[in-house]
């Protein structure tokens, strides 16, 4: 019982709680002012809890199988169901009468596959095979934010199209289960020189977020994939 409610697991449960509240907001069961800001804030908290639960577990050397399973279950809600709901809402907003908007839930289905594969893959300690569910969620969050914020610095609602977003949904599904090596920000024992590309990416990403806020995510995540492809050999070395 003591280990069941240790600090890492409590943080994981906080991640899950934020995801559950986001479900209520996205489905309309919880009405809040400035809906998109609430969704962004709760997903941001989920990301922080997801980051620190594993970090603290490793630092305190209290990693456990139940912690790993709990983390995946929480991620399935916060970074699997939530981006699926966001994509469904985007597609439905563009063509309410076209029930193909339900295909937005493919994001959720492929996130489940992604998490199952990740749990069994022992090679993803210092890099990822395919797009991690949090990164995928951030990209979808960027789209959602741009669509719902006409005062944003990158307002491009007029460019949104049902038949553009649907193929994009399928592309994200592919990336989730692909074997493309994508770098992780975890320490990998490499020198600062070898990790220089990561530092440059982080710096440019922070600058983009400063100037374009949440909207920048639609560029940061593709840039992350591009940088990983360019430095593929270094990632695998």
N, C-alpha and C positions, 0 to 999 in steps of 0.2 A: 504493500500500500504506500509506503514511504517513497519508493522509486516511481510509483505510478503517478504521483502528484509532485514530482521533482520540478525544479524551475524550467528545464527545457520543455517538458511536456505541458506545463502550464502556459508557456509562450505559444506552443503549437495549438493549444486549445483556444487561446486568444485569437490566433490566426483564423481558426475555424469559426469562432464567434463573429468576427468581422465579415467573413464570407456569408454567414447565415443572414446577418442584417442586410447585406447587399442584395441577397436574394429577395427579401421582403420589399426592398425599395424598387428593384427592377421589375418585380411582378405587380407592383401597385398596392400591396397589402400594408405598406408603411408609407404614408404620404409625408414628404419633407420638402421644405423650400430649397430651391437650387439643387435639384436632384443630382445633376451631373457632378457637382462639387462634393456632395456626400459620397457618391460612388468612388470618385478619385481618392478621397481622404481615407475611406475604409480599405480600399485596395492598397494604398500606401502603407497603412498600418499592418495589413496582412503580410506585405513584403518585408517589413521590418521584423515582425515576429518570426517569419520564416527564415530570415537571415540569422537572427540571434539565437534561435532555439538550437540549431546545429552547432553554431560557433561556441555557445556556452557548454553544450554537451561534450564537445571535443576538449575544450579548455579544462573542464572539471573531470574529464575522463569518466563520464557516466553515460556513454552511449549504450543503447540497448536495442534489441530487436523490436520491442514494443514501441519505442520512440520513433524508429524508422517507419513502422507501419502507420502509426498515428500521423506522422508528418505527411505521408502520401494521401491519407484519407482527408486531412485538412486541405491539402493542395488541390484535391479533386473538386472540392467545393469552391475555394477561393480563386483557383487558377484554371479550373476546368468548367464548372457549371457557369460561373460568372461571365467569362468571355463568350460562352455560348449564348447566354441570355442577352448580352449586349449585341452580339451579331444578329440574333433573331430580331431584336428591336430595331436595329438599323435597317435590315431588309424589309421588315413590315412597314416601317415609316415611309419607305420609298415606294412600295407597291402593296398596300393593305389587302387587296383582293387576291393576291397571288400567294397561294399557300406554300409555294416553294421557299418562302421565308423560313419555314421550319428546318430547312437544310442547314441553317446557321448552327443548329445543335450538333452538326458534324464536328465542330470545334470541341465540344464536350466529349463526344465519343472518342475522338482521336487523342484527346488529352488523357483519357483513361488508359488507352493503349500505351501512350508515351510513358505514363507513370508506372505501369506494369512492367514494361521493358526496362526502364531505369532501375527498378527494384531488383531485377535479376542480373543486370549487367555490372560486372566488377571492374570494367575498364574506364568508367566515367568518374574517376576520382578527381582528376585535374583538368579534364575537358569534357565537353558534352558531345554526344552523338545526336545530332538533330537539335531542334529548337526547344529549349526548356520551357515548361508551362508558364513560369513567371514572365519570361521574356515575351512569349506569345501574347500573354494577357496584357502586357504593357503596350504592345502594338495595337491591339484591339481597343484598349482604353484610349489611345491617342486618336483613333478614328472616331470613337464615340464622343470624345471631348470636342473635336473639331465640328462635328455635325450639330451638336447641341449648344454651341457657344458662338453665336453670330458676332460677338464683340471681340473674339479671340484674334491674335496676330496672324494666324494662318487660316482664316475662315474660308473654307472651300466647299461649302454645302452644295453649291451649284454644280460642282464637278462629281458629286456622288451619284452613282447609278446602280440600280439593282443588278444589272447584268455585268457590271464591273466588280461589284463587291462579292457576288456569288463565286466567280472563278478565284478571286482572292481568298475566299474562305477555303476553297479546295487546296489552294497552294499552301496555306498555313497548315492544313491537315497533313499534307505531304511532309512539310518541314518538321512537324512534330515527331514523326516516326522515321525520318530519314537517317542516314548514317553519316551525314556531313559533320566533320569535326568542328566544333565551335568552342572558342576558348572560354575558360572559367576564370573568374576573378579570385579564386582561391589561391593561396600560396602554393607554388609547385616546386620550390627548391631551386628554380632557375635564377640566374644573375639578373640584376637590374637592367643590364644591357639587353639581355634576351627578352625581358618583359617590357621593353620600352614601348612597343606597339600598344600594349594594354594601357599604359599611362597616358599615351597620346589620345587614345580612344576615350578614356575617362574624362580627360580635360576638355576635349572637343564636345563631348556629350553634355558636360556640365554647362559649358558656354551656350550650347543650343537650348538647354532648358532655361537658362537665365533669360535669353532673348525671346524665346517662343513658348515658354512654359510647357504645359502638358502636351500641346500640339507637336512639340519637337519629337515625341516618341515615334511618330510615323516615319521619321528619318533616322533616328538613333538605332532602332532595331535593324532595319535593312543595312545600315552602315556596319553594325556589329557582325552581321552575316558576311558582308563583303570583306571586312578586315580579316575575319577568320579564314575565308577562302584564300586571300592573298598570303597569309602567314600559316597556311595549312601544315607545311613541313616542320615549322618551328613548334607548332602546337603538338604534333605527333612525336616529336623527338624527346 
